[in-house]
């Protein structure tokens, strides 16, 4: 069974980047905040699940690869 998570940047400051994420690219229902200094993320609804972890890991991987926080993206496994 494939798992897909989509994400889109909502806002960015010097300290944090906020993303919407979910399994439907047309209807994001959740948000996460990435701390730029530590590259750690927190989820707004406090539900640490596979979808959140997948989005967080992909965001970190893209940031490491590109040197910037992505505007949008997806992760498939």
C-alpha positions as CSV (number, residue, x, y, z in Angstrom):
1,X,0.0,0.0,0.0
2,X,1.4,3.4,-1.0
3,X,1.5,6.4,1.3
4,X,1.5,9.9,0.0
5,X,1.8,13.2,1.9
6,X,1.6,16.6,0.3
7,X,2.8,19.9,1.9
8,X,2.8,23.6,1.1
9,X,4.5,26.5,2.8
10,X,2.2,28.9,4.5
11,X,4.6,31.3,6.1
12,X,8.3,31.9,6.9
13,X,10.1,34.0,9.4
14,X,13.7,34.2,10.4
15,X,13.1,31.5,13.1
16,X,10.4,29.2,11.7
17,X,8.6,27.9,8.6
18,X,5.0,26.8,8.7
19,X,3.5,24.3,6.4
20,X,0.1,22.8,5.7
21,X,0.1,19.1,5.0
22,X,-2.1,16.1,4.3
23,X,-3.0,13.3,2.0
24,X,-5.1,15.5,-0.4
25,X,-3.3,18.2,-2.3
26,X,-6.5,20.2,-2.7
27,X,-7.5,20.1,1.0
28,X,-4.8,20.4,3.6
29,X,-6.2,19.9,7.1
30,X,-3.1,20.0,9.3
31,X,-0.2,22.3,10.0
32,X,3.4,21.8,11.2
33,X,6.0,24.3,12.2
34,X,9.7,23.7,11.4
35,X,12.3,25.4,13.7
36,X,15.0,26.6,11.4
37,X,17.8,26.5,13.9
38,X,17.3,23.0,15.1
39,X,15.4,21.6,12.1
40,X,12.9,20.1,14.4
41,X,9.2,20.2,13.8
42,X,6.0,20.4,15.8
43,X,2.5,19.6,14.7
44,X,-0.3,22.0,15.5
45,X,-2.8,19.3,16.4
46,X,-0.3,17.4,18.6
47,X,-1.0,14.2,16.7
48,X,2.4,12.7,16.0
49,X,1.6,10.1,13.4
50,X,3.0,8.6,10.2
51,X,1.8,11.4,8.0
52,X,3.3,14.1,10.2
53,X,6.6,12.2,10.4
54,X,6.7,11.6,6.7
55,X,6.1,15.3,5.9
56,X,8.7,16.4,8.5
57,X,11.4,14.1,7.2
58,X,10.8,15.0,3.6
59,X,11.0,18.7,4.4
60,X,14.3,18.2,6.2
61,X,15.7,16.2,3.3
62,X,14.7,18.8,0.8
63,X,16.2,21.6,2.9
64,X,19.5,19.6,3.3
65,X,19.6,18.9,-0.4
66,X,18.7,22.4,-1.7
67,X,19.7,24.7,1.1
68,X,16.3,26.4,1.2
69,X,12.9,25.5,2.6
70,X,10.7,24.2,-0.2
71,X,7.5,26.0,-1.3
72,X,5.6,22.8,-1.8
73,X,6.2,19.1,-2.3
74,X,5.2,15.6,-1.7
75,X,6.6,12.3,-0.3
76,X,5.6,8.9,-1.6
77,X,6.5,5.5,-0.1
